[in-house]
């Protein structure tokens, strides 16, 4: 494995996480599941966890993961002539049988090409031979696959967990029969919900006015319908979710309470493509939460859906969860909420453990425009919900608006300004002077399969004017406001409704270094303009193009099971400010998504009381018998609520885990103790922290076999039992070596450290020989100097390799860190010194006896 010290955040690439499947020797199908963004973003996506768990439940499939390498890592791979490989087994992607991408956003397209190329897979689908993997893709972007048809062999349309095993079974079967690539793709094309571009003739002009995408075989469907999980209640949920070794964007346990959204907002693609609405029962959710928290040790629980506030049993579910999980200091968080359906009781409940903030998305500043887009919320409702919210522990309130929606005028823009001003006034009236009010503005991007799929985005200059109108007035009112880059929104719009011609644009951008286009620091609008122009295309024409009712749309070969006539009626209602009914618990047959469906798993409010009574009884039992506090039944302790106990741990942090930062290590320890069911003591206040204290921070990249930490618990444990028990819950690279109970008068571990012992392995161009004493300034302590006596070091030479062992004393909390030793040696030797690795071999504590 390449040394990772030279790259930013190397922990992204190390793997070895808790609950990951590290080996599977009996599998005969290898699947690489890829999220084409950095690890922290990809591991926050619940869909990845669902597919990873579902695929690995099959004993004949080994599903592994890969993510887009950051540019510095990409350059490192290229310079070392290494292939991009899976995290689990370090297998190059070209050796896998299936490579599957999750396309959650159009701005990730260039990353897909980079991953294919780095993985040794031909970028263009037509260049792949029988020995190459089948490249598939799914996610929201697959609802218009046309821009990526040059690069993807097969697209999964709809909810992938419904179809992915079928895809794998066919690939496995065809490979065993030694079928060629074309025959494998042909069989995949016949699976409902799978679109294989190879079997369609696709012709278009530059703007898609004349589009043809007819199948070349009679048994290949002209229109591919999405797959739907009808029995959502009993569908797969990953209990043993992978626990990342670093803090990710959403570092929490995600529970999907509902799929689909009843709101019917006309601009929202997911609101249409994720229909019909399906709920999981509170009983199922509580069982999944208990089991998953036990298996992961995470400290936050997120209730996810497109509109969680519309979940029919949300208030009582939140109350039950808080009642059971509050003693373990597990926080509850919710995504952006519909104000008109947001129960005020929920605000009070989720603020009990710690404030996770509240997010609301009115989208438009006036009632007229909200009715036009079918976001049926009155101004009075918004102000009432804000007033209710700020009476709880929530200290951050975020509001999101869009500009550029159909029929929008300056009056609607002024409505945003007036609404935010009124909200700020409410905060003052409620005495919340320190409450944080954040406002986000995003330009509207029309998407396929919505009521606004025919609508062209407003021109860039007009977009900028409208953003300035709102932002300048809010800033003058001293409101924190952020907005999405309008140039980026133009690109998103062009790609979202684009056709097959855009494949050339994406390929050009990749070849000219475009990566991570969603990241502001990597996005350059001029590059996109040039990429379009060099292919005789216009980005603005793609973004602003208006389609007519009877036009053949580029995505017409894909169906989300909604009647296009229904979408057109919704489009017309926009101009009359006419509302449409919500997608409710019964099958209304209006949009036709429920046609042919006998039953959809939903749970009406009327059924909740009896269900919740049984849940509440179980929660009360768990509280009384300590299940919520101590997960494991194999480790017994003596519980005394009036006492606390301190333990000192000696542990090792080795192998790839050396690349985890000190903050990562702190987070990992908390999850280990939670999984093990240890009754950790917590600090007081709105943001309680576990009482775990580390003796010293290890630099990133430095391993150790002798670290110390103290922990405080509310339960007494026998040290020997505790040692064996904890090691059962450690990820790869962390091991507890010794544990002892502390006496009340013993120093904190940070005050007990007297010396560190390091081992440095380095490579030299010629034999090492150096005498004398060097004065080195220790970083961050320029007034403090210490002599590094090279004569006192233990030095072993072997050809051009050198092993240096050095013990440094701690003086008033200051000591010579490993990086200072390395830097000093480099300067003294005046020759290139390549450090292979550094290990802290020991940490010497005052009066510490080794067990």
N, C-alpha and C positions, 0 to 999 in steps of 0.2 A: 504494500500500500504506500502511496506517495505521502511524504511528510506534509502535514497540514498546518504547520506553524506559520507558513508564509501567506495563508489565505485568511480572509475575514470570516469570523465566526465558524471555526472548523467543526464545532459540534454538530453542524447541519449534516455532516457527511459520515458520522461515525456509526450510526445504528446501535444495535445492542439494547434497544429499549425494552422495558417491561411489557410483556404480553405480545411482543413481536414474535413471529415464527422464524426462528433462526436456522432451522434445517428441517428437511423433510425428504428423507432418502427414498421413500417408497412412491413418490409422485412421478407420474409419467407425462404430465403436462406442466410446463413452466410458464408462468404468467407474470409479466412486469406491469404493475399498475403505476401510472405516471401522472403526477400533477405538474403541469409545466410552469411552475413558479417555485420560489424558494421553499425550503422545508417548513419554515414557520407558518407560511400561508397554507401550503398543502395539507399539513397535519391538523389544521383548524377546520378542515372541511369534513363534515360528518359523512358525506357520501363515500369518501375514500375509506373511512373506517368500516362502513357497511359492506362495501364490496370486498375489502381485504378479509374481513371476518367470514363472509359468506363463501368466498372462494376457498379459503383455507379449511373450512369445515368439510370440504370434499377431500377424502384421503388421497385422491389421485391428482389433485392440483396443488402446486406450491405457488402461491401468490407472493411476490416480493414487490418492493417499492423503489421508485427513483423520482428525483425531482430535478428541476432546472438548476444547473450549477451557476453560481454568481460569476460574473465575468472574470474575476481573478482565478477562480477554480477552473473555468473553461480554458484559460490560457495555460494554466499549470498542466492540465490533462494533455493539451496539444504539445506543449514543449517536451513532456516526458513520453509522448507517443502512447498514451494510455487511452483506453476506451471508457466512456461513461458506463458505469456498472450499477447493479442493484445494491441497495444498502445491506440487505440481509446476507448475501453470499458473495458479494463482489463479483458477480457474473456479468460479463459484457452484455449489453442489450441485444446484440445481434445473435446471441446464443439462445435467446428465449424462444418459445413457440408462439406466444401472443404478446403483443405490446399494446396496452390500452391506455389512451389519454382521456382525461377529464377536461372538457373544454367549457370552462365556466365563464370565460370572458374573451371577447374578440381580440383584445390587446395581447393575448398570450400566443397568438398564432406564430410569430417568428421564433418563439421559444420552442415550439413543437419541432420546427425544422432543425434547430440547433441540437436538440436532444437526439433526433434521428441520426444526424450526421456524426455527432460525438459517439453515439452508440454503435456505429459501424453499419447502419441500415441505410440503404439508398433513399434519398429524400423523395424522389418521384415514385409513385406506386408502380408505374409501368416498368421501372428499372429493376424491380425486385424479382429474384429467382426463387426456386423451390426451397432453397436452404434458408431463406430469410423468414423472419417472423411475420405472422399476419398482424397488420397494424389496424387497430380499431379505435374509434373515438365515440364519446357520448357526452351528455351534458346539454345545457341550454343552447349552446352554439350549434349543436347538431340539428336543431329545428330549421336552420338554413345551412346545409352542409356545403353549398356550392363554392364558396371561396377556398375551401380546403380539399376539394375532391381530387386534386392532383396528387395529394400526399397521403391520403387515408384510404385503406383498402375497404373498410366497411364501417358504417355509422350505426350506432345503436340509438334508436329513436324512442324516447320516453324513459320510463323508470327501469334502470338497468338491472336491478336485482330480479326483475321478472323474466329476463331473457338471457342474462350473461352465462348461466350454466348451460343452456341450450347451445350457445355459441361455442363454448369450450368442448362440449360433448362432440359436436360435429368436427371441430378441428382435431380432436384426439382420434376420432374414428377414421377420418380421412388420412391422417398422417400414418396411422397403423397400416392402412391399406396402400400406403405409398402413392396416394393420389397426387396429381400435380396441383400447382397453386390455383390455376383457373378453375379446376373442379371443386376445390375447397371453397373458393369464393362463390361459385354457383350454388352450392348447397347453403351457404350462409344467406344468399340473396333470397332464398325461398322461406327463410324463417320470418314470421310476422314481426315487424318492428326493426328489421335490419335493412339498411339501404346500402347497396354495393354499387358505386358509380361505374365500375367496369362494364356493367350490363345495360347502361343507358347511353343513348346518343344525345349529347348535349351541345347545342349550338346557340350562340347569342351574339347580338351586336354589342357595342360598347356600353350601352345603357340598359340592356335587357329588354328592349321593346319587343324583339322577336326572339322568343325563347322556346326551345324544344328540348324535352328531356324524356323521350319515349323509351320504354324498355325494348331491348333487342331480342328477347325471348318471350314466348307467350306465357310461360309459367313464372315469370318475374313480374311482380305487381307494378302497375303504372303509378299508383300512389301508395306510399308506405305509411301505415297508421302507427301511431305511438303505442307502446305497451303500457298497461296500467296495472298496478297492484290493487286488486279489488278488495281482498281481505286484508286490509291494513292492520286490523287488530292482531292478527296472528302472523303477520309478516316478520321477516328476520330483523333482529336488532342485535348489534355487537355488544354483548355483555363485557367481554374481555377486550376493551379498547386499548390500543397502544398508548402508553404513557410516554410522551416525549422527554428526552434528556435535557431539554432547554425550554425556556419560556416561549410559547408561540403566541400568535395573534389572539386566539381565543383558547386560553389554557383552562379548559373546564370539561366536565362531562356533559355531553349534549344529548338531550332526550327530545325526540321528535314527537310532539303531542298530537299533531294534526298535519295532514298533507292536503294541499289545495287551499284556496282562500274564498270565503263567501262574499267578499266585498264587491267584486266585479268592476274594479277600477279600469277604465278603458285604455289607459296607457301601459298597463302592467303586463308584460309577457308571461311571467310566472303565474299570474292570476288566471290566465287562460290555459296555458300549457299544462299546469298541474291539476286541472280539474279532473274528476269531481272532488268535492270536499269529503275527507274521511278522517275520523278521529280514532285515537286509541283510548281505551277505557282508563279511568283513573287507577283501577286495580292493577292493570298491566303496567302502567307507568310507575306506580309505586314499587312493584316487584322488580322492574328493570332498574330503577334508581338504587334500591337496596343492593341488588346483586352487583351492579356496575361500580358503585362506590366501594364496595368490598374488594372488588378485583383490581381497581385502579389506584385508590388512595387519593383521588383528586379532592380539592376543597371547594369547588364551585359547581353548581348544577344549573345548566341552561335549558330552559323550556323553549324549544325551537319550533317554528312553523312560519309560514308567510304572514300570519296574523294571529299571534298567540292569544291576544286579548279576546278573540272570537271563539276560543276553545270553550265549550259549553260548561265545563266544570272547573274553570280556572280558579275562582276564589277559594273554593273548598279544597282543591288540590294543593294550592299554595299553603293554606293554613295547615293542612296535614303534613306536608313536607317540612315546613318550618318546625312544627311541633316535634317531629321525629328526628330531624337532622340538626336542629339548633344546638343541642348539647355537644355535638362534634364540630361546631363552628364551620359548618358547610353553608356557604352563601348561595342564594338563589338569584338568577339573573334572567331577564326577559329581553327579547329583541325589540326593534321598533314597534310601537303599539298604535293601534287605531284608537283615536281619542273617543270616538262615539261608542265604542264597546269596551272601554277599559274600566274595570271595576275599581273603585277607590279603595276597597278593602285590601286589594292586592298590594298597593303601595306600602301600606303599613307593614304587611307581612315580610316583603322582600328586604326591607330596611333593618330587620331585627339583628341579623348577624353582622353585616357590613353594607355600606352604601355602594351599590353597583351603578347608580345613576339611572335616569329614565330617558327614553328617546321617543319622540313623537314625530310623525310625518304628515302634517296637514296637506302638503304638496302645493297648495295654492292659497293665495292671500285673501280671496273673496269667496263668499258663498256661491255667487253666480258661476265662477269658474269651477269650483268644486262640484257643483251639480252637473256642469258640462262634462266633466271627466268621470262622473259617477262616484265621487268621493263625498258621500252624503254626511257632512259634518257642519253643524252650525257654529258660528263664532262663539255664542254663549256657552256651548258645550266645551270648547277649547279652554276658555277662561276658567270655567268651573273645575275642569280637570287639573289645570295648573295649580289652582288654589288648593285643591285637595292634596295634590302631590307634595307641595312644599311644606305641608304640615307634618309630613313623615320625616324619616331620617335621610331622605334623598337630598344630596347637596349639589347635584349636577343635573340640569335639564337641557336636553338637546332638541332642536327643532330643525326639520329638513323641508326644504321647498324646491320646486322645480320652476325653471323659466323656459319659455318657448313652447308651452302647451298650445294645442289648437284653440283658437278664438281668444287668446290672451291679449290684453291691452295694457296700457300704462296704468289704468285704474287698478288692475289686478296686481301690478308691481307695487303700487302704492299701498295696496291692501296688505302685502307682506310687511312693509315698513310699519304700518299702523298696528298690525297685530303684534309684532315683536315689541313695539313701544308699550302696548297695553300689558303684555306679559311682564315686562320689566317693572311696570308700575305695580302689578299685583305682587311681585316678589318684595318690593319695598313695603307695601302695605302689610304684608304678612311678616315683616321683620326679618326677611331672609336677605340681608344686605350682602352677605358673603356667598350667597348661592351663585353657582356658575351657570350662566346662560350662554349656550353655544348655538349658532345658527349656521346651517350648511345650505349652499345653493348649488344645484346641478342643472345644467342644460338638458332639456328633454331630448332623448334619442329614440326615434321610432323603431319598433321591433316587429319582426314577422309574427304572424298568427295573432295579432291584436286588432282591435278596432281602428288603430292608427297606423296599420301597416301600409296604407296607401299614401300617408301624409309625408311630405318632404320636410326635413328639418329646416328651421329658419336659417338664413345666411349667417356666416360667421360674424360679420361686422355688427349685425343686428343683435346677435347673441351677446357680444361684448357690451353693446350699449345697454342692454337690459340688466346684465350683471352689474355694471357700474351704477345704474340707477338705484338698484337696491343696496348694494354694498356700501356705496359712498354715504348714503343716508343712515344706514345702521352704524357705520363707523363713527359718524358724527354724533350719534347717540351713545357712543362708547359701548357698543355691543360687539363681542367677538364674532366675526363672521369669516367663514371659509367658503371657497367655491371651487368646483371642478373646472379644470382647464378647458375652456371652450374649444380650443384647437384639437384637443384630444377627443372631445365629444364629436367633432366633425369626422374624425377617423373612425370612431366607433360606429357612427351612423352609416358611413360608407361601407364598412365591413359587414354590419348587421344585415343590411338589405342588399348586399352585393351578389354578383354572379360569378361564373367560373373564370371570367377574365381577371379577377383579382388574385388568382393563384400566381400569376406572373409578378404582380406587385409584391406579394408576400415573399416570393423567392428572391426578388431583387433586394429587398430590404434585409433579408437574412444574410445574403452574400456580402452586403455592405455594412455588416456589423450591428444591425438592430437587434437588441435583446431587451427584455423586461420593459416593454413599451408602456405598461401600466404605471411604472415607477417614474415620477416626475423628473428625476435626475437622468433618466435614460431616454426620455421622450424628446424628439426633435421634429417639429412639424415640417420643417423645410425638407427633411429626408423623405417624408411621405409625399409631399407635393412633387418632388423630383421623381420618385418611384412611379407615381401615376403618369406623369408627363412623358417619361422615357418609354412607357408602354402605350402612349397615345390615348391616355385616359384622363379624366378630370375628376379630382376628388370631390370638388364642390357639387358637380352634377350628380355624382352618386349619392351624396349626402342629402341634397335638396330635391331629388327627383320626386314628382308627384305621379302616382299611378292612378289609372282609371278603374272603374268597377270591374270591367270585363277583361282587363289586361291579364295575360299569363305571367304570374309572378315567379321569380327565380326559385322560390321554395315551394312551388305548387305540387311537386312530387312528394312532399311530406305532409301528412295530416295529423293534427292534434285532436281529431275526432269532433271538432266544432264546425258546424255548418258555416261556410263562408258568407252565406246570406244573413246569418245572425250577426256576424261581425260588421257587415255593411250597414245593417240597421242600427247597430250601436254607434257607428261612425256618424250616421245622419242625426242621431239623437243628440250628439254633441252640440250641434248648431241650434238646437231647440232647448238646450239646458234641461233635457228630459232625463229623468232618472230611470234605472232598471232595477228590478228586484234582485235581492241577494241570492246567491247560490246556497240554498238551505239544506236542511237535513233530509228532505224528501227529493225524489228524482222528478224534476219539473218538466224535462224533455224540451225546454225552450232552446237551448244551445245545441242539443242533440248529442252531447258527450256521453249521456247516460243511455242512449239508444242501444238496445241489445243487451243491456245489463240487468240481470234479475235482482241483484241486491248489492248494496254498497254498505260497507261497515261504518256506521255512524252511531253516535250515542247521544240521544236527545237529553235535555236537562231533566225531563221527567223521570228518567231512569237513574239519576245520579244519587239521590238520597239513600236508597238502599245499598248501593254499591259503596258509597263513602262511609256508611255506618260500619260495614265489615272491615274496611280499610282502617278506620279510626280505631276499632277494637284491636286490630293487629298492631298498629303503631303504639297503642297504649301498652300492649303486652311487651313489645320490644323495649320500650322505655323502662318498664318496671323490671325487666330481666336483663338489662344491661346490653342488649343487642346493639342499640344505637351507639353505645360508647365503646364497647370492646367487640371487635368483629370476630376475632378468632376464639374458638371454644377450646383450643389446644393449649393455650397459655393462661394459667390461672394467676390471679393477683389478689392482694388484699386491698380493698377499696376503703379509703377513709377521706370523706369530703372535707374534713377539717385539717388535713395534713398534705404536705407535698414532699416529694422524694427526688433526690438528684442522683444521676448516674453519669459516669465518665466512660466514654467509648474510645477505644483505639481501633482505627480502621485503615484499610488500604484503598487507594484509588489508582488503578493501573490500566495498562493497555490503552484502548481508544478513549476510555473515560477521562484520561488526562486532559483531553481537549474540552471538557466541560468546565465552565467558569466557576468561580466561587459562588456566585448567585445561583447558577444551575445546581450546584451541589447542595446548597441550602434547600432549594425546592425539592430535589430528589429525596433528601432525608425526610422531609415532612411526609412525602407520599409513601415512603417505606414504612414509617411509623404508623401511618393511617392504615395501610394495608395489613400490617401486623396486629392492628387492634390495640396499640399502646395508648393509654389514656394520657396524652400530652397535656400539660398545663399551658394556658394561653394568657397573653397580656389582656388588659382591660381596654375599653373604648370601642369606637365604631369600626376600627380596623385591627382586630385582635391578631396577634402573631404568636406562633408556637414558641415556647421557651426552649430553644436550641441554640447553643453558643459554641462556635468553632474557635479553636486555639489560634489559628492563623489561616490566612487565605493563600491558596496555591495559585501561582501564575498559570495562565492557560498554556497547556502543552507540557507541564511538569507533572510527572507521576509521583506517587508517594506510597510507601509501605508502612508509614508510621505517623498517621494523623490522629488528632484528638478532638473530641467534642463533648460538651456536657448537655444533658437534657433534664428537664424537670417534669415529673409526672404527678398525678393525683392518686396513683395506685402503686403499691409496693410489689416489686417482682424479684424473684430469685435470679441472681446474675447469670448463673450457668444456663438456666432455662431460657433467659432472655437472649443470650448470645446465639444459641442454636436456632431459636425461633426467628430472630430478625434476619438471619442469613437466608432464610427461605423466601424472603420478599425483596431481595436486592437485584437490581439490573446488572447486566454484565459489567465487570470492572470495579465494582464496589463490594467489599467484604469486611465484616466486623471481625476483628482479631481478638479483642478482649473487652470485657465490661465489668465494672465494679461500682458498688454503691458508694456515694460520698458521705462523709460526715458533715454535720452542719457548719463546722468551723473551717472547712477546707477552702482554699483560695479558688476563685474562678479560674477556669482553664487558661484564659488569656493572660492572667497574672502569674501563672505557674511555669511558663515556658522559659528555659534558661539557655537552650542551644538548639541548632539545627545541623543535621548532617546530610550533605549532598553528594550525589554521584553524577559526574558529567562524562558522557561519552562523546568524543570528538574525532574528527578526521583531519590529518595534517599532511601537507605536501612533502615534508621531510622530518626526520626524527626530532623529538622535542627535548630541549635542554635549557633550563633557565634557572638562575639563582638570584637571590636578593629579595628586597622588600619594596613593594609598590604602594604608593598612597592612592587610594581610590575614593572618589566622592560617591557617597551612597545617594541614589536618586531620592528626591523629595526631602532630603536632610542635608542641604548644602553646607550647613555649619558644622556637621558632624563627620569626622574622618576616621578611618581605621586602616591600619596597615594590613595588607594581604600578603602574608609571608608564604611565598611559593615553596620555600624549603620545607614547611610544615605539612604540605599536602602529600597525600599518598598518590603516587603517580605510577601507572603501569603502562608500558609501551608494548605494542605489537605491530611491527611494520609501521604503517602510517596511521594506526589507530592509537588513541590514548584514552585512558580511563583515569579520571581525577576524582579523588574523594576528599572533601573539605568540610570541616566542622567550624561553624561560625557561632560566636556567642551572642546572646541577646543582652543589650544594655539599655535599660530604661525603655523597653519596648521597641528599640531600634536594632536592626541587624542587617548584615549584608545579604541581600537577596540573591537568588540564583542568577538572575539576569545581570546583576552587577558584577558577579564573579566572571561570568562569560565575557562581558564587555571589557573588563580589566585584562583578562587573558589575551583577548584579541589585540588590544592596544599595546600590551607589553611585548607580545611575540612579534608584532609587526609583520605578520604573515596571515593569509586567509585561514581562518579557523572555522571549519564546518561542524556545527554542533548536531550530532545525531539525535541525542535525547538527554534530558535532565531528569533525575529522580531524587526526591527527598527521601533518603533512606531511613531517617529517624528524626524524632522530635523529643528532646530531653526535657522532662518536667521536674520541677523541684519536689524531692521526696516521693517520686512516683516509683512504685514497685511493679515490676513486670509479672503478669500472671502466667 
